[in-house]
Amino acid sequence: MTAVDERAAGNRAALLERLAELEEQLRLANAGGGDKALARHRERGKLTVRERIELLLDRDSPFLELSPYAAWGTDFPVGAGTVTGIGVVEGVEVVVSANDPTVRGGTSNPYTLRRSARAHDVARVNRLPFISLVESGGADLPTQSEIFIPGGRGFRDLTRLSAAGIPTIALVFGNSTAGGAYVPGMSDHVVMIEDRSKVFLAGPPLVKMATGEDADEESLGGASMHARVSGSADHLAVDEVDAIRLGRRIVRNLNWRKQGPGPSRPADPPLHDPEELLDLAPADLRQPLDPRDVLARVVDGSRFDEHKPLYGTSLVTGWASIHGYPVGVLANARGVLFRQDAEKAAQFIQLANQTDTPLLFLQNTTGYMVGTEYEQDGIIKAGSQMINAVSNSTVPHLTVNIGASYGAGNYGMCGRAYEPRFLFTWPNAKSAVMGPAQLAGVLDIVGRASARARGRDYDEEAAAAMRAAVEQQIEAESLALFLSGRLYDDGIIDPRDTRTVLGLALSAVHNAPVRGLHDGWGVFRL
């Protein structure tokens, strides 16, 4: 076996191990509140959250789940007690946000808010109808200090979606109490279920405490009352399946049309097997990864027309298509970004805006080059120009971290702060201000300089312990699962699924108009 074969085998083994870990975390999320909670839910004759979503979506259509690892590594359950994603209902791409009532009664914790807010953002910027599958006890009261004030954003988002002409639909499967009552209250279309849906600002106990009134749940907030008396329900369903049928009928009558162009290129599969991406994804991020090899297993027909291949060779730029949608690609080739790479990127981003072409960023960078020679060469100026171009580009951006994403390279390659429409991560990927060893080394240098300035001896033993602790901390906090748990991406994906995931994302972004920045700049050489 050659060294290349050994490296490929090592990469594959490491990736499969990480994918198995991710699969276990998804299993935990899919299990909801556990066997007992699920059994109680079943005894009440209710469908699970994922069964509701499956019935809502068109048969055999895909569901691109967003933020599935939300809250990993925190005190809250993986998934944050909710499910969000993009699916197809009556041929229309929609965002679905669904409470899981088996997890603490469907109550919202701080990560539930983050996951729901991300779903609202996806609906807004991509112009996707928004469907809420509601069964929630409101806020998780022990964490109310982290929920109450920011939680109001969810209701604001619903009204802003409606104001932007993006339909909002609420299917209420059970309790929707306290603040949760405003989800159906602020949705365009509302379906409630006879003898099941309960929507009120305050339940009978709180009403008794606040006013002294003895009220029963049905009179206070039952589905029949809201359909016949308050008018808060537009449709009264007989059961859960009927509610989903009514929800699908509502979508069918939206007369919804995409405003972006459809696929315009042949969507033939790559010539190279996507299975081989497991061999290419580096387990050790110091290994080289030619992004052309990745693109050959992702883009249509493995066709990639490279732009400026002889200049700025640490960054690969060029044109391709994915499932028929044209894209401009920026992909790191050798990790570090030099002045020439930054200049090349800025020009290429302008070209993509001139032709209204979405951009795909494949991150694998240690950041911009440092050192006297490079500072004098203008790396700050060139890097700033690249970041400026990324910031002001108005075509849709899609980002995939396929390796490293360190330092300001994360910014220039359209990290989360630069609002890509979607950002996905491979299981081997890492992201931080810098590598663990480098960061610990910087702190060590600073500590030594500080000791000298104060005329004190440097404690080598304590310094070694500090370096080890810092390296361990930064390593843990740079891993894909840690970052995904804090919603710094939209999900960790199997490298073999990259083409499919990007195809679904590109189809979603074309619900909105796709238009580059034409009036702010012309194409010029920086």
DRENKOL-462584 format. One record per residue (C-alpha): residue in three letters; z, y, x. Coordinates in steps of 0.25 Angstrom, whole numbers, padded with zeros to 4 digits, always signed. Layout:
BEGIN
ALAZYX ...
END
This chain:
BEGIN
MET+0000+0000+0000 THR-0004+0014+0006 ALA+0005+0026+0006 VAL-0003+0032-0005 ASP-0001+0019-0014 GLU+0014+0019-0010 ARG+0016+0033-0014 ALA+0008+0031-0027 ALA+0017+0019-0030 GLY+0030+0027-0027 ASN+0025+0038-0036 ARG+0022+0028-0048 ALA+0036+0021-0046 ALA+0043+0034-0046 LEU+0036+0040-0058 LEU+0038+0027-0066 GLU+0052+0028-0063 ARG+0053+0042-0068 LEU+0045+0039-0080 ALA+0054+0028-0084 GLU+0066+0038-0083 LEU+0059+0048-0092 GLU+0056+0037-0102 GLU+0071+0034-0103 GLN+0074+0048-0105 LEU+0064+0049-0116 ARG+0070+0036-0122 LEU+0083+0043-0123 ALA+0077+0055-0129 ASN+0069+0047-0140 ALA+0082+0039-0143 GLY+0088+0052-0149 GLY+0103+0052-0152 GLY+0104+0037-0149 ASP+0104+0024-0157 LYS+0115+0028-0166 ALA+0110+0041-0170 LEU+0096+0035-0172 ALA+0102+0024-0181 ARG+0109+0035-0189 HIS+0096+0043-0190 ARG+0088+0030-0195 GLU+0099+0027-0205 ARG+0096+0040-0212 GLY+0082+0036-0213 LYS+0077+0046-0203 LEU+0065+0046-0193 THR+0068+0049-0178 VAL+0063+0061-0172 ARG+0052+0054-0165 GLU+0048+0047-0177 ARG+0047+0060-0185 ILE+0038+0065-0174 GLU+0029+0053-0174 LEU+0027+0054-0189 LEU+0024+0068-0188 LEU+0013+0067-0177 ASP-0001+0062-0180 ARG-0002+0047-0177 ASP-0004+0043-0163 SER-0004+0057-0159 PRO+0003+0061-0146 PHE+0016+0068-0145 LEU+0019+0077-0133 GLU+0034+0078-0132 LEU+0039+0090-0126 SER+0052+0091-0118 PRO+0056+0076-0120 TYR+0067+0077-0109 ALA+0074+0089-0114 ALA+0089+0090-0111 TRP+0088+0078-0100 GLY+0099+0079-0091 THR+0108+0088-0100 ASP+0119+0085-0110 PHE+0109+0084-0121 PRO+0100+0072-0125 VAL+0086+0070-0118 GLY+0076+0076-0128 ALA+0087+0087-0133 GLY+0087+0080-0147 THR+0073+0085-0151 VAL+0058+0081-0149 THR+0047+0091-0146 GLY+0033+0089-0143 ILE+0018+0091-0147 GLY+0011+0082-0157 VAL+0000+0081-0167 VAL+0002+0083-0182 GLU-0010+0082-0191 GLY-0019+0085-0179 VAL-0011+0097-0175 GLU-0003+0098-0162 VAL+0011+0102-0165 VAL+0025+0104-0158 VAL+0035+0095-0164 SER+0050+0098-0162 ALA+0059+0088-0168 ASN+0075+0086-0169 ASP+0080+0072-0166 PRO+0092+0071-0176 THR+0098+0059-0168 VAL+0102+0068-0157 ARG+0114+0075-0161 GLY+0109+0077-0175 GLY+0097+0085-0170 THR+0105+0096-0165 SER+0099+0106-0154 ASN+0105+0107-0140 PRO+0100+0117-0130 TYR+0089+0108-0125 THR+0084+0105-0139 LEU+0082+0120-0140 ARG+0074+0120-0127 ARG+0066+0109-0131 SER+0063+0115-0145 ALA+0060+0129-0139 ARG+0050+0122-0130 ALA+0043+0116-0142 HIS+0042+0129-0149 ASP+0036+0135-0136 VAL+0026+0124-0135 ALA+0022+0127-0150 ARG+0021+0142-0148 VAL+0013+0143-0136 ASN+0003+0132-0140 ARG+0002+0135-0154 LEU+0007+0122-0160 PRO+0013+0120-0174 PHE+0028+0117-0173 ILE+0035+0105-0181 SER+0050+0104-0181 LEU+0056+0091-0185 VAL+0070+0095-0189 GLU+0083+0088-0190 SER+0094+0095-0183 GLY+0108+0099-0184 GLY+0106+0112-0177 ALA+0113+0116-0164 ASP+0121+0106-0155 LEU+0133+0114-0157 PRO+0140+0110-0144 THR+0129+0118-0137 GLN+0127+0129-0147 SER+0129+0139-0137 GLU+0116+0135-0130 ILE+0109+0133-0143 PHE+0112+0144-0153 ILE+0107+0156-0147 PRO+0094+0150-0140 GLY+0092+0141-0152 GLY+0087+0152-0161 ARG+0074+0152-0153 GLY+0069+0140-0160 PHE+0069+0147-0174 ARG+0062+0159-0167 ASP+0052+0150-0161 LEU+0048+0144-0175 THR+0046+0158-0181 ARG+0038+0162-0169 LEU+0029+0150-0170 SER+0027+0153-0185 ALA+0024+0167-0182 ALA+0013+0163-0172 GLY+0006+0155-0182 ILE+0012+0141-0177 PRO+0017+0133-0189 THR+0031+0127-0188 ILE+0035+0115-0197 ALA+0049+0110-0199 LEU+0051+0095-0204 VAL+0066+0094-0208 PHE+0071+0080-0207 GLY+0086+0082-0208 ASN+0096+0093-0205 SER+0091+0106-0200 THR+0104+0114-0200 ALA+0109+0127-0195 GLY+0099+0133-0185 GLY+0090+0121-0187 ALA+0088+0126-0202 TYR+0079+0137-0196 VAL+0069+0127-0191 PRO+0064+0124-0205 GLY+0068+0138-0209 MET+0058+0144-0198 SER+0047+0134-0199 ASP+0034+0137-0207 HIS+0034+0123-0214 VAL+0046+0115-0218 VAL+0048+0101-0223 MET+0061+0095-0227 ILE+0065+0081-0232 GLU+0072+0079-0245 ASP+0087+0074-0243 ARG+0085+0075-0228 SER+0082+0089-0223 LYS+0095+0098-0223 VAL+0092+0113-0219 PHE+0103+0123-0219 LEU+0109+0133-0210 ALA+0123+0128-0213 GLY+0127+0114-0218 PRO+0137+0112-0229 PRO+0150+0112-0220 LEU+0146+0125-0213 VAL+0142+0131-0227 LYS+0156+0127-0232 MET+0163+0133-0219 ALA+0154+0146-0220 THR+0154+0149-0235 GLY+0163+0139-0242 GLU+0151+0133-0250 ASP+0150+0118-0252 ALA+0136+0115-0250 ASP+0128+0102-0250 GLU+0117+0099-0239 GLU+0106+0097-0249 SER+0109+0110-0257 LEU+0111+0118-0244 GLY+0099+0113-0236 GLY+0092+0101-0242 ALA+0077+0099-0241 SER+0076+0099-0256 MET+0083+0112-0257 HIS+0075+0119-0246 ALA+0062+0114-0253 ARG+0066+0118-0267 VAL+0076+0130-0266 SER+0076+0137-0252 GLY+0061+0135-0249 SER+0065+0131-0235 ALA+0057+0118-0236 ASP+0042+0118-0238 HIS+0041+0103-0240 LEU+0051+0093-0245 ALA+0049+0079-0239 VAL+0054+0066-0245 ASP+0057+0060-0231 GLU+0054+0061-0216 VAL+0041+0055-0217 ASP+0037+0064-0228 ALA+0042+0076-0220 ILE+0033+0072-0209 ARG+0021+0071-0218 LEU+0023+0085-0224 GLY+0025+0090-0209 ARG+0011+0084-0206 ARG+0005+0090-0218 ILE+0010+0103-0215 VAL+0003+0102-0201 ARG-0010+0097-0208 ASN-0010+0110-0216 LEU-0008+0120-0204 ASN-0023+0121-0202 TRP-0019+0121-0187 ARG-0030+0124-0177 LYS-0029+0125-0162 GLN-0033+0138-0156 GLY-0036+0133-0142 PRO-0049+0126-0138 GLY-0050+0111-0139 PRO-0053+0102-0127 SER-0067+0105-0121 ARG-0068+0095-0110 PRO-0070+0080-0109 ALA-0057+0074-0111 ASP-0060+0061-0103 PRO-0048+0054-0096 PRO-0046+0056-0081 LEU-0054+0047-0071 HIS-0041+0043-0064 ASP-0029+0035-0071 PRO-0017+0044-0075 GLU-0009+0032-0072 GLU-0011+0036-0057 LEU-0003+0048-0059 LEU+0010+0040-0057 ASP+0005+0037-0043 LEU+0002+0052-0040 ALA+0015+0058-0046 PRO+0023+0060-0033 ALA+0037+0054-0033 ASP+0040+0062-0021 LEU+0035+0076-0024 ARG+0032+0078-0009 GLN+0020+0069-0011 PRO+0006+0075-0012 LEU+0000+0075-0026 ASP-0014+0080-0028 PRO-0015+0086-0042 ARG-0030+0082-0042 ASP-0025+0067-0043 VAL-0017+0071-0055 LEU-0028+0079-0062 ALA-0037+0067-0060 ARG-0028+0059-0069 VAL-0026+0070-0079 VAL-0038+0079-0082 ASP-0050+0075-0090 GLY-0060+0066-0082 SER-0052+0069-0069 ARG-0061+0082-0068 PHE-0054+0093-0061 ASP-0063+0105-0056 GLU-0054+0111-0045 HIS-0054+0126-0043 LYS-0053+0132-0029 PRO-0050+0118-0022 LEU-0051+0124-0008 TYR-0041+0135-0010 GLY-0026+0134-0012 THR-0027+0119-0011 SER-0012+0117-0014 LEU-0016+0120-0029 VAL-0027+0113-0036 THR-0033+0121-0047 GLY-0045+0117-0056 TRP-0051+0114-0070 ALA-0050+0101-0078 SER-0047+0097-0093 ILE-0037+0088-0099 HIS-0040+0081-0112 GLY-0052+0091-0113 TYR-0044+0103-0111 PRO-0048+0112-0099 VAL-0037+0115-0089 GLY-0035+0123-0076 VAL-0027+0115-0067 LEU-0017+0120-0056 ALA-0011+0109-0048 ASN-0002+0109-0035 ALA-0009+0101-0024 ARG+0001+0102-0012 GLY+0014+0107-0018 VAL+0015+0121-0012 LEU+0007+0133-0017 PHE+0001+0143-0007 ARG-0005+0156-0009 GLN-0019+0151-0011 ASP-0014+0141-0021 ALA-0007+0152-0029 GLU-0020+0161-0028 LYS-0029+0150-0033 ALA-0019+0147-0045 ALA-0019+0161-0049 GLN-0034+0162-0049 PHE-0036+0148-0056 ILE-0026+0152-0067 GLN-0034+0165-0070 LEU-0047+0156-0071 ALA-0040+0147-0081 ASN-0036+0159-0089 GLN-0050+0165-0089 THR-0055+0152-0095 ASP-0044+0149-0105 THR-0040+0136-0098 PRO-0026+0130-0098 LEU-0020+0128-0085 LEU-0013+0115-0080 PHE-0003+0116-0069 LEU+0001+0103-0061 GLN+0014+0107-0053 ASN+0017+0101-0040 THR+0022+0112-0031 THR+0033+0115-0022 GLY+0030+0130-0024 TYR+0023+0142-0016 MET+0023+0141-0001 VAL+0034+0148+0006 GLY+0035+0153+0021 THR+0031+0166+0029 GLU+0016+0163+0030 TYR+0015+0160+0015 GLU+0023+0172+0011 GLN+0014+0181+0020 ASP+0002+0174+0013 GLY+0007+0180+0000 ILE+0012+0167-0007 ILE+0021+0176-0016 LYS+0010+0184-0021 ALA+0000+0172-0023 GLY+0011+0164-0030 SER+0014+0176-0039 GLN+0000+0177-0043 MET-0001+0162-0047 ILE+0012+0164-0055 ASN+0007+0176-0061 ALA-0006+0169-0065 VAL+0002+0157-0071 SER+0011+0167-0079 ASN+0000+0175-0085 SER-0010+0164-0088 THR-0012+0162-0103 VAL-0019+0149-0103 PRO-0010+0137-0107 HIS-0003+0131-0095 LEU+0001+0116-0093 THR+0010+0112-0082 VAL+0013+0098-0076 ASN+0023+0096-0065 ILE+0018+0084-0057 GLY+0027+0086-0045 ALA+0035+0097-0040 SER+0036+0111-0046 TYR+0045+0119-0037 GLY+0047+0134-0034 ALA+0038+0145-0039 GLY+0027+0134-0039 ASN+0033+0130-0052 TYR+0030+0144-0057 GLY+0016+0145-0052 MET+0012+0131-0057 CYS+0017+0135-0071 GLY+0031+0130-0072 ARG+0039+0131-0085 ALA+0042+0146-0083 TYR+0027+0149-0084 GLU+0026+0143-0098 PRO+0016+0132-0097 ARG+0012+0127-0111 PHE+0017+0113-0106 LEU+0024+0108-0093 PHE+0025+0094-0090 THR+0031+0086-0079 TRP+0029+0073-0071 PRO+0041+0064-0069 ASN+0041+0066-0054 ALA+0040+0082-0055 LYS+0051+0091-0050 SER+0053+0106-0051 ALA+0063+0116-0045 VAL+0064+0128-0037 MET+0062+0120-0024 GLY+0064+0106-0019 PRO+0078+0101-0018 ALA+0078+0100-0003 GLN+0072+0114-0002 LEU+0082+0120-0011 ALA+0094+0113-0005 GLY+0088+0118+0009 VAL+0087+0132+0004 LEU+0101+0132+0000 ASP+0106+0126+0013 ILE+0098+0137+0021 VAL+0104+0148+0012 GLY+0118+0142+0014 ARG+0117+0141+0029 ALA+0112+0156+0030 SER+0124+0160+0021 ALA+0134+0153+0030 ARG+0128+0160+0042 ALA+0129+0173+0036 ARG+0143+0171+0033 GLY+0146+0166+0046 ARG+0151+0152+0041 ASP+0148+0138+0045 TYR+0138+0130+0036 ASP+0145+0118+0029 GLU+0134+0108+0032 GLU+0141+0097+0024 ALA+0142+0105+0012 ALA+0128+0110+0014 ALA+0122+0096+0014 ALA+0130+0093+0002 MET+0124+0105-0005 ARG+0110+0102-0001 ALA+0111+0088-0006 ALA+0117+0093-0020 VAL+0107+0103-0021 GLU+0095+0094-0018 GLN+0101+0084-0028 GLN+0102+0095-0039 ILE+0088+0101-0037 GLU+0082+0087-0036 ALA+0088+0083-0050 GLU+0085+0097-0056 SER+0070+0096-0052 LEU+0067+0083-0058 ALA+0057+0082-0070 LEU+0068+0076-0080 PHE+0078+0087-0077 LEU+0068+0098-0079 SER+0062+0092-0091 GLY+0076+0090-0097 ARG+0077+0106-0096 LEU+0063+0108-0102 TYR+0057+0113-0090 ASP+0044+0105-0094 ASP+0039+0099-0107 GLY+0041+0085-0102 ILE+0040+0075-0091 ILE+0027+0067-0092 ASP+0022+0054-0087 PRO+0011+0058-0077 ARG+0001+0049-0083 ASP+0002+0057-0096 THR-0001+0070-0090 ARG-0015+0070-0095 THR-0011+0067-0109 VAL+0001+0077-0109 LEU-0008+0088-0104 GLY-0019+0085-0115 LEU-0008+0086-0126 ALA-0003+0099-0120 LEU-0017+0105-0118 SER-0020+0101-0133 ALA-0007+0108-0137 VAL-0010+0121-0130 HIS-0024+0122-0136 ASN-0017+0125-0150 ALA-0016+0139-0145 PRO-0027+0148-0139 VAL-0030+0145-0125 ARG-0033+0159-0118 GLY-0031+0163-0104 LEU-0027+0177-0099 HIS-0040+0185-0099 ASP-0036+0199-0099 GLY-0025+0200-0088 TRP-0034+0195-0076 GLY-0047+0191-0071 VAL-0049+0180-0061 PHE-0046+0185-0048 ARG-0043+0180-0034 LEU-0028+0182-0030 
END
